[in-house]
């Protein structure tokens, strides 16, 4: 049975809750001291993982839509992408404010340029910013064919963001490896389109 517009509407509500409720939990965890002895790192890792989850969910929409014969499912992709950008922005902001301090914008710039894993992170963020800004129909109409070329850059983020996570952890742990493997599986799933984009 194919999903109808009303069901897609309810699905969007559920996805918005999936993006918003973890933020409420994080605020509560900070207020109730549920975090570890290094809450700044906990916040950075939590926001980063949420961004990765929404990135993977965004990449999963097209295969699910095609395999499940649910064309309307594509309508959730922009929503997931916006939440990915929102959590990535919280991740970047938490690093800036909690690690460096609000008055150290220049230091933030130096850190992003001199630490390779941070460089990968900020490149990913700028790509997500470009995708978020141009995710609306008006931008799609204005950019024409260039819009799809631009939005295929999500595949580059799917490479850079997991590497950023792997590179940022002090010790090897299963979690970043799992995210990297999931991203690799989704990229392999979309291999033909991914290859066409890089051959341009």
Steps between C-alpha positions, in 0.01 A plus 500: 500500500636837401518782752260786432552871562330488840724217618806683371382801699488294820838352418642851472361582843670188640828597336481853640452347845798272437706812430366715785450265794870404528576871541256516791668193649842662464383817674352288781819294525705818539259639760487176700875427479445171318812550289850376581787686665568659159157638400646714218622189319171322567305786343730515198482125443121489549434782253747351251340156520155651447625680189642172369175315570301752298762493226466122471120527513511755216707264288267211581185671368561448127586126524201438728273694267615301200509155661174549687330665203411800716560807279349741755769401750736733313304788654664429836854540369520880528369487857767246597769707330396814687518313832842367401618857442340619825678236708827558312467871586444414866806276482717779359358754746559272799865458400546875458328604824594214732855430383624842390266760645271751336774765468741271316362514146850553357623195691210301357612594150858390572382172653281422199788559261784333692328188632419270206201327664349840577565611142297203376225593744476862390505403130208267573317778685542749214366244253201434726446876527492531120255209477275641772489847343414357157263228620185696417305478175577861410875426508443179305319688224764774490798262487343260252729208414773640725277436802536121472875527445528711815283268708701198393770649725320319782706199390819691576367579848424130544872436449646793694273497807566137606876555446472813716337291775756219472789744505366700795483219755807441714461123510349257250142417598220313320263795465687713241591184311131401482401843366778481240390152391136608470602799290715275280208258450265783400760646263554158343123473462504823305830421322396576141365844578793568731747407222320717243523801731876460554564448128356840409 
